[in-house]
Amino acid sequence: HGDKITVHGKVANVSGMPITVTVVNPLNSVVTIAQINPEKDGSFKTILNTDGELWKHDGTYTIKVNYGSASKSNKALVELSGATSASSNNCASSEIYLKGNYCVPYTITGGMVTGASINSNDNSIIIRINANEDGTLTLNPDKSILNGIFMVLVDGEEWDDVEISDNQVTVNFLAGAQKIEVIGTFVIPEFGTIAVMILAVAIISIIAVSAKSKLSIMPRY
């Protein structure tokens, strides 16, 4: 969310009619409709800004491009989530950025990494990719970030075409893959260690106060 999406392409025959770009959100509501006049060579380009109330829902957005008759159209699916972009803050271009200022070295062929997030519930890191063709993703996270890698899911399905060596994992994915989840025995909490300690202290304090309150209302004889 808050990113910009560039839509570009080329029509075979320029007829003088505008190109219509329609975006539908996961709730099947129309987010935006834009009309573009193609260049003389048939090329066109527009930029979509994902700010705004209609773009706030996580999930898959459908971008449909229509030119001329309804049969002459194409569409693309874009998934928006609370995940961070692939490279941000102090991470190098060959590293994936995770919320909390963590960087994970990676290489990819056959596509590109579009974002990543931490899944504390399943001790995993979720990598979102745009795979134009069959390819390979290799991650080498520090053990303080993700440790004990033992399973990989691709688009929610357990994946066998995987090689795990120490704390490095290589995943061979197919064209069209969108989400790779690397699961271990430990993952760094998304909101950081200090926040976890503060939360733990707060919970202990609540329990202590609650216990004290129960004692104070016990009847006296």
Secondary structure as a PSIPRED ss2 file (coil, helix, strand):
# PSIPRED VFORMAT (PSIPRED V4.0)

   1 H C   1.000  0.000  0.000
   2 G C   1.000  0.000  0.000
   3 D C   1.000  0.000  0.000
   4 K E   0.000  0.000  1.000
   5 I E   0.000  0.000  1.000
   6 T E   0.000  0.000  1.000
   7 V E   0.000  0.000  1.000
   8 H E   0.000  0.000  1.000
   9 G E   0.000  0.000  1.000
  10 K E   0.000  0.000  1.000
  11 V C   1.000  0.000  0.000
  12 A C   1.000  0.000  0.000
  13 N C   1.000  0.000  0.000
  14 V C   1.000  0.000  0.000
  15 S C   1.000  0.000  0.000
  16 G C   1.000  0.000  0.000
  17 M C   1.000  0.000  0.000
  18 P C   1.000  0.000  0.000
  19 I E   0.000  0.000  1.000
  20 T E   0.000  0.000  1.000
  21 V E   0.000  0.000  1.000
  22 T E   0.000  0.000  1.000
  23 V E   0.000  0.000  1.000
  24 V E   0.000  0.000  1.000
  25 N C   1.000  0.000  0.000
  26 P C   1.000  0.000  0.000
  27 L C   1.000  0.000  0.000
  28 N C   1.000  0.000  0.000
  29 S C   1.000  0.000  0.000
  30 V E   0.000  0.000  1.000
  31 V E   0.000  0.000  1.000
  32 T E   0.000  0.000  1.000
  33 I E   0.000  0.000  1.000
  34 A E   0.000  0.000  1.000
  35 Q E   0.000  0.000  1.000
  36 I E   0.000  0.000  1.000
  37 N C   1.000  0.000  0.000
  38 P C   1.000  0.000  0.000
  39 E C   1.000  0.000  0.000
  40 K C   1.000  0.000  0.000
  41 D C   1.000  0.000  0.000
  42 G C   1.000  0.000  0.000
  43 S E   0.000  0.000  1.000
  44 F E   0.000  0.000  1.000
  45 K E   0.000  0.000  1.000
  46 T E   0.000  0.000  1.000
  47 I E   0.000  0.000  1.000
  48 L E   0.000  0.000  1.000
  49 N E   0.000  0.000  1.000
  50 T C   1.000  0.000  0.000
  51 D C   1.000  0.000  0.000
  52 G C   1.000  0.000  0.000
  53 E H   0.000  1.000  0.000
  54 L H   0.000  1.000  0.000
  55 W H   0.000  1.000  0.000
  56 K C   1.000  0.000  0.000
  57 H C   1.000  0.000  0.000
  58 D C   1.000  0.000  0.000
  59 G E   0.000  0.000  1.000
  60 T E   0.000  0.000  1.000
  61 Y E   0.000  0.000  1.000
  62 T E   0.000  0.000  1.000
  63 I E   0.000  0.000  1.000
  64 K E   0.000  0.000  1.000
  65 V E   0.000  0.000  1.000
  66 N E   0.000  0.000  1.000
  67 Y E   0.000  0.000  1.000
  68 G C   1.000  0.000  0.000
  69 S C   1.000  0.000  0.000
  70 A C   1.000  0.000  0.000
  71 S C   1.000  0.000  0.000
  72 K C   1.000  0.000  0.000
  73 S E   0.000  0.000  1.000
  74 N E   0.000  0.000  1.000
  75 K E   0.000  0.000  1.000
  76 A E   0.000  0.000  1.000
  77 L E   0.000  0.000  1.000
  78 V E   0.000  0.000  1.000
  79 E E   0.000  0.000  1.000
  80 L E   0.000  0.000  1.000
  81 S C   1.000  0.000  0.000
  82 G C   1.000  0.000  0.000
  83 A C   1.000  0.000  0.000
  84 T E   0.000  0.000  1.000
  85 S C   1.000  0.000  0.000
  86 A C   1.000  0.000  0.000
  87 S C   1.000  0.000  0.000
  88 S C   1.000  0.000  0.000
  89 N C   1.000  0.000  0.000
  90 N C   1.000  0.000  0.000
  91 C C   1.000  0.000  0.000
  92 A C   1.000  0.000  0.000
  93 S C   1.000  0.000  0.000
  94 S C   1.000  0.000  0.000
  95 E E   0.000  0.000  1.000
  96 I E   0.000  0.000  1.000
  97 Y E   0.000  0.000  1.000
  98 L E   0.000  0.000  1.000
  99 K C   1.000  0.000  0.000
 100 G C   1.000  0.000  0.000
 101 N C   1.000  0.000  0.000
 102 Y E   0.000  0.000  1.000
 103 C E   0.000  0.000  1.000
 104 V E   0.000  0.000  1.000
 105 P E   0.000  0.000  1.000
 106 Y E   0.000  0.000  1.000
 107 T E   0.000  0.000  1.000
 108 I E   0.000  0.000  1.000
 109 T E   0.000  0.000  1.000
 110 G E   0.000  0.000  1.000
 111 G E   0.000  0.000  1.000
 112 M E   0.000  0.000  1.000
 113 V E   0.000  0.000  1.000
 114 T E   0.000  0.000  1.000
 115 G E   0.000  0.000  1.000
 116 A E   0.000  0.000  1.000
 117 S E   0.000  0.000  1.000
 118 I E   0.000  0.000  1.000
 119 N E   0.000  0.000  1.000
 120 S H   0.000  1.000  0.000
 121 N H   0.000  1.000  0.000
 122 D H   0.000  1.000  0.000
 123 N C   1.000  0.000  0.000
 124 S E   0.000  0.000  1.000
 125 I E   0.000  0.000  1.000
 126 I E   0.000  0.000  1.000
 127 I E   0.000  0.000  1.000
 128 R E   0.000  0.000  1.000
 129 I E   0.000  0.000  1.000
 130 N E   0.000  0.000  1.000
 131 A E   0.000  0.000  1.000
 132 N E   0.000  0.000  1.000
 133 E E   0.000  0.000  1.000
 134 D E   0.000  0.000  1.000
 135 G E   0.000  0.000  1.000
 136 T E   0.000  0.000  1.000
 137 L E   0.000  0.000  1.000
 138 T E   0.000  0.000  1.000
 139 L E   0.000  0.000  1.000
 140 N C   1.000  0.000  0.000
 141 P C   1.000  0.000  0.000
 142 D C   1.000  0.000  0.000
 143 K C   1.000  0.000  0.000
 144 S C   1.000  0.000  0.000
 145 I C   1.000  0.000  0.000
 146 L E   0.000  0.000  1.000
 147 N E   0.000  0.000  1.000
 148 G C   1.000  0.000  0.000
 149 I C   1.000  0.000  0.000
 150 F C   1.000  0.000  0.000
 151 M E   0.000  0.000  1.000
 152 V E   0.000  0.000  1.000
 153 L E   0.000  0.000  1.000
 154 V E   0.000  0.000  1.000
 155 D C   1.000  0.000  0.000
 156 G C   1.000  0.000  0.000
 157 E E   0.000  0.000  1.000
 158 E E   0.000  0.000  1.000
 159 W C   1.000  0.000  0.000
 160 D C   1.000  0.000  0.000
 161 D C   1.000  0.000  0.000
 162 V E   0.000  0.000  1.000
 163 E E   0.000  0.000  1.000
 164 I E   0.000  0.000  1.000
 165 S E   0.000  0.000  1.000
 166 D C   1.000  0.000  0.000
 167 N C   1.000  0.000  0.000
 168 Q E   0.000  0.000  1.000
 169 V E   0.000  0.000  1.000
 170 T E   0.000  0.000  1.000
 171 V E   0.000  0.000  1.000
 172 N E   0.000  0.000  1.000
 173 F E   0.000  0.000  1.000
 174 L C   1.000  0.000  0.000
 175 A C   1.000  0.000  0.000
 176 G C   1.000  0.000  0.000
 177 A C   1.000  0.000  0.000
 178 Q C   1.000  0.000  0.000
 179 K E   0.000  0.000  1.000
 180 I E   0.000  0.000  1.000
 181 E E   0.000  0.000  1.000
 182 V E   0.000  0.000  1.000
 183 I E   0.000  0.000  1.000
 184 G C   1.000  0.000  0.000
 185 T C   1.000  0.000  0.000
 186 F E   0.000  0.000  1.000
 187 V E   0.000  0.000  1.000
 188 I C   1.000  0.000  0.000
 189 P C   1.000  0.000  0.000
 190 E C   1.000  0.000  0.000
 191 F C   1.000  0.000  0.000
 192 G C   1.000  0.000  0.000
 193 T H   0.000  1.000  0.000
 194 I H   0.000  1.000  0.000
 195 A H   0.000  1.000  0.000
 196 V H   0.000  1.000  0.000
 197 M H   0.000  1.000  0.000
 198 I H   0.000  1.000  0.000
 199 L H   0.000  1.000  0.000
 200 A H   0.000  1.000  0.000
 201 V H   0.000  1.000  0.000
 202 A H   0.000  1.000  0.000
 203 I H   0.000  1.000  0.000
 204 I H   0.000  1.000  0.000
 205 S H   0.000  1.000  0.000
 206 I H   0.000  1.000  0.000
 207 I H   0.000  1.000  0.000
 208 A H   0.000  1.000  0.000
 209 V H   0.000  1.000  0.000
 210 S H   0.000  1.000  0.000
 211 A H   0.000  1.000  0.000
 212 K H   0.000  1.000  0.000
 213 S H   0.000  1.000  0.000
 214 K H   0.000  1.000  0.000
 215 L H   0.000  1.000  0.000
 216 S H   0.000  1.000  0.000
 217 I C   1.000  0.000  0.000
 218 M C   1.000  0.000  0.000
 219 P C   1.000  0.000  0.000
 220 R C   1.000  0.000  0.000
 221 Y C   1.000  0.000  0.000
